Amino acid sequence: MKHVRGLTALASIALLLGVASSPVMARKSDDAKPKKEVLYPNATRAEPKLDLTSEKDQKNLNEGLDAVNAGDKAKAQQMLQPIIDSSKSKYAQALALQGMASLHYNDGDYKGAISSLQRSLALGVMPNDTYFQLMYMLAQFQMADEQYQPALDTIAKWRAEGKKETADSYALEGNAEYRLGKYPEAIASINKAKSLTDKPQPTWDQILMASYAESGQDEKAAELAKSQLSSNPSDPNALNNAVAVLMQAHKYPEAIQMMEKARAEGKLSKDTQYVNLAKLYLVTGQESADPAPNATKAQQVLEEGMSKGVVKPDAETYVLLGQSAEIANNIDKAIGYYNKAQPIATDGEAALRAGRLLLSENKYSQAKGLIQQALDKGVKHKGTAYMLLAESERGLKNKPAAIDAMKKAAQDPETAAKAKDWLKKTGAG
């Protein structure tokens, strides 16, 4: 039972979409103003000289970047593209390319955004603070485009040349490593990120939990999941993540205990939470000598969820209720639930389940009708359905119809051997 991939939307990327973090227009120095903090004081890269001298380029660049920040794509392109194409200033071109990268990203064109940033960085004319900010932005764009190894390479270069370590950069690194299946590396990166801040993001623990689980460290994953829920008892995502990790570790009783506590406190607010709790009871029951008590609990959970208007009264829910009642040996109730599912289901599986149960109680006429409905609506295992139909016809003493149904079952590879054997024994094979 693998739940880790669905554990969370891993590590959303906070992109630095603001543009023009370097001065575009030349300004007179003002000694009275405090100097701006240098973000990369230990960078190995030498600060380049700026070459922007054209007042026209300065004006157009400012207007274009303002248009980017205002979301005016048409004006931004109109002002920035000529600078990219023909300005004599590499610095102006680099800033214009930065603006175009943001436009591409906003359009969902990650590859275009990446290409523009790479061109901007390749010009090599940005001041260090802007240069390394753009390099970090490039890594984020690469993550958004699922270019995980390039993102790792960019972060490594950013850290080596910028001589800077941040919690967010290690979290991004851990996210990329997780996506690449490098679970030990992801664990190390996320733990490093957490060590660099007193305000770690919840998504970091989600990556950490998933990495522990994927690398077989189920105990650590479970401990972290319970710790996260303890720290955020009112967070439904923390509950869902903790339950998913406990299920991954096959700690079903603990998962049930956790969800029952939330249920008692009125914290189950989603359809999936009630459904998952019911399924946990069914799985646990199947692993016990007597599955009936847990199946009854599964049924009670779903019925409570429906009574509260949280669980949808759809075909899937009614089928799950039917299964629960069937395992609990409440056949009449199971048939009732399957019959409720049948008219709203998109296939004939619910009708087939009801027909099979009716057949087991020798109610051949009712069984035949439902099994035929199931076949008309479509079932996954047609051969099995035809064999059940044949048994219904046989119970009704309609031998020709039984033989006809069994011949159809013989055409399905799944049931061919059994059907042919039946036909042979009846002299029809």
Rosetta blueprint (number, residue, H / E / L):
1 M L
2 K L
3 H L
4 V H
5 R H
6 G H
7 L L
8 T L
9 A L
10 L L
11 A L
12 S L
13 I L
14 A L
15 L L
16 L L
17 L L
18 G L
19 V L
20 A L
21 S L
22 S L
23 P L
24 V L
25 M L
26 A L
27 R L
28 K L
29 S L
30 D L
31 D L
32 A L
33 K L
34 P L
35 K L
36 K L
37 E L
38 V L
39 L L
40 Y L
41 P L
42 N L
43 A L
44 T L
45 R L
46 A L
47 E L
48 P L
49 K L
50 L L
51 D L
52 L L
53 T L
54 S L
55 E H
56 K H
57 D H
58 Q H
59 K H
60 N H
61 L H
62 N H
63 E H
64 G H
65 L H
66 D H
67 A H
68 V H
69 N H
70 A H
71 G L
72 D L
73 K H
74 A H
75 K H
76 A H
77 Q H
78 Q H
79 M H
80 L H
81 Q H
82 P H
83 I H
84 I H
85 D H
86 S H
87 S L
88 K L
89 S L
90 K H
91 Y H
92 A H
93 Q H
94 A H
95 L H
96 A H
97 L H
98 Q H
99 G H
100 M H
101 A H
102 S H
103 L H
104 H H
105 Y H
106 N H
107 D L
108 G L
109 D L
110 Y H
111 K H
112 G H
113 A H
114 I H
115 S H
116 S H
117 L H
118 Q H
119 R H
120 S H
121 L H
122 A H
123 L L
124 G L
125 V L
126 M L
127 P L
128 N H
129 D H
130 T H
131 Y H
132 F H
133 Q H
134 L H
135 M H
136 Y H
137 M H
138 L H
139 A H
140 Q H
141 F H
142 Q H
143 M H
144 A H
145 D L
146 E L
147 Q L
148 Y H
149 Q H
150 P H
151 A H
152 L H
153 D H
154 T H
155 I H
156 A H
157 K H
158 W H
159 R H
160 A H
161 E H
162 G H
163 K L
164 K L
165 E L
166 T L
167 A H
168 D H
169 S H
170 Y H
171 A H
172 L H
173 E H
174 G H
175 N H
176 A H
177 E H
178 Y H
179 R H
180 L L
181 G L
182 K L
183 Y H
184 P H
185 E H
186 A H
187 I H
188 A H
189 S H
190 I H
191 N H
192 K H
193 A H
194 K H
195 S H
196 L L
197 T L
198 D L
199 K L
200 P L
201 Q L
202 P H
203 T H
204 W H
205 D H
206 Q H
207 I H
208 L H
209 M H
210 A H
211 S H
212 Y H
213 A H
214 E H
215 S L
216 G L
217 Q L
218 D H
219 E H
220 K H
221 A H
222 A H
223 E H
224 L H
225 A H
226 K H
227 S H
228 Q H
229 L H
230 S H
231 S H
232 N L
233 P L
234 S L
235 D L
236 P H
237 N H
238 A H
239 L H
240 N H
241 N H
242 A H
243 V H
244 A H
245 V H
246 L H
247 M H
248 Q H
249 A L
250 H L
251 K L
252 Y H
253 P H
254 E H
255 A H
256 I H
257 Q H
258 M H
259 M H
260 E H
261 K H
262 A H
263 R H
264 A H
265 E L
266 G L
267 K L
268 L L
269 S L
270 K L
271 D H
272 T H
273 Q H
274 Y H
275 V H
276 N H
277 L H
278 A H
279 K H
280 L H
281 Y H
282 L H
283 V H
284 T H
285 G H
286 Q H
287 E L
288 S L
289 A L
290 D L
291 P L
292 A H
293 P H
294 N H
295 A H
296 T H
297 K H
298 A H
299 Q H
300 Q H
301 V H
302 L H
303 E H
304 E H
305 G H
306 M H
307 S H
308 K L
309 G L
310 V L
311 V L
312 K L
313 P L
314 D L
315 A H
316 E H
317 T H
318 Y H
319 V H
320 L H
321 L H
322 G H
323 Q H
324 S H
325 A H
326 E H
327 I H
328 A L
329 N L
330 N L
331 I H
332 D H
333 K H
334 A H
335 I H
336 G H
337 Y H
338 Y H
339 N H
340 K H
341 A H
342 Q H
343 P H
344 I H
345 A L
346 T L
347 D L
348 G L
349 E H
350 A H
351 A H
352 L H
353 R H
354 A H
355 G H
356 R H
357 L H
358 L H
359 L H
360 S H
361 E L
362 N L
363 K L
364 Y H
365 S H
366 Q H
367 A H
368 K H
369 G H
370 L H
371 I H
372 Q H
373 Q H
374 A H
375 L H
376 D H
377 K H
378 G L
379 V L
380 K L
381 H L
382 K H
383 G H
384 T H
385 A H
386 Y H
387 M H
388 L H
389 L H
390 A H
391 E H
392 S H
393 E H
394 R H
395 G H
396 L L
397 K L
398 N L
399 K H
400 P H
401 A H
402 A H
403 I H
404 D H
405 A H
406 M H
407 K H
408 K H
409 A H
410 A L
411 Q L
412 D L
413 P L
414 E L
415 T L
416 A H
417 A H
418 K H
419 A H
420 K H
421 D H
422 W H
423 L H
424 K H
425 K H
426 T L
427 G L
428 A L
429 G L
